[in-house]
Amino acid sequence: MHYIGNILQPYLDPRKFITAKMGLGVSERKLLALSFGVAIFSFIGNSINVTFLNDSTVSREEISRLISSYFAIALFFVPIFLYLMSGIFHGILWIFYRIKLMSLSRLTLFWALFLCMPFQLILSMLTNIIENEYASNFLNLCMLLYFIFLWTIFNCEIFKINRVFEIFMLKIFLIVTSFALVTLL
């Protein structure tokens, strides 16, 4: 039972979980391993989506190329993007709340993503099986909100900020703005 309790602890008591992780020490080696863990989950999720391609116009060679490119993206670009994203959000939180230590910002982002990725894999399978665009969009939105909530809880616990709702709304605003800017480009 202790093993299952350890698996469920981050989801049942995220504050205690992230405090325990911080207590173990934060090293760049551990953070890099976490970012690669997220990248591997990302690759698996994209591979699941590719395997559900039922289009007869897609050949095995094209599927192989897609999987190879997803692997390259996951291996090289996802960790860089995660470090960039944590730096940007750290800077924004520093402007408003004067938080310290960028490595702790990376810790909160990477752990929040890592804990959400198993659900994202299940979600990838479900949305491909259901094939309902509205349900898929709704489930993905719920997953995004859960990730932002978990990340906010981790930030508030690590940096001792009692502004969960404010930071949650700030992150939603920034992420929605980022998506809007990307779609405009």
Residue, then its C-alpha position, 0 to 999 in steps of 0.5 A: m500500500h505504501y508504494i501506491g500511496n507514493i504514486l498518488q501523493p503528488y495528486l492528493d497532496p501536491r504541496k507536501f510533494i513539492t516541498a519534499k522534492m525541494g528538500l531532496g535538493v535541486s540540481e541541474r542534473k535532476l532538472l535536465a532528467l525531468s525535462f527529458g522525461v517530459a520530452i519522452f512522454s511528449f514523444i510517446g503521446n505524438s507516436i500514439n496520435v500517429t499510430f491512430l492515423n487510419d488514412s489510407t493515403v499515409s504510407r508506412e514510410e510517411i509514418s516512419r518519417l513522422i515518428s522520427s521527426y517527433f523523436a528529434i523534436a522531443l530529444f532536442f527541442v522540447p527540453i530547450f523550450l521547457y527551459l525557455m518557458s520556465g525562464i520567461f515565467h520566472g521573469i514574470l513572477w519575479i516582476f510581480y512577486r520578487i521570487k528568487l532562484m530560477s532553478l526552483s521555477r524550473l523544478t515547479l514547471f518540470w514536475a507539474l508537466f511530468l505529473c500531467m503527462p501520464f494523463q495526457l497519454i491516456l487523453s491522447m488514446l481516448t481522443n483518438i478512440i472517441e473521434n469527437e472534436y468537441a469532447s477532445n477539445f474539452l478534455n484537452l482544456c481540462m488537462l491544460l487547466y489542471f496543469i496550470f493549477l498544479w504548476t501554480i500550487f507548486n509555485c505558491e508552495i515553493f516561493k511562499i506566495n499566498r496568491v493562488f488565484e492571482i497567479f493561476m489567472l496570470k498564467i492562464f492569461l499569459i498562455v492564452t495570449s501566447f496561443a493567440l500570438v502563435t496563431l496570428l503568426 
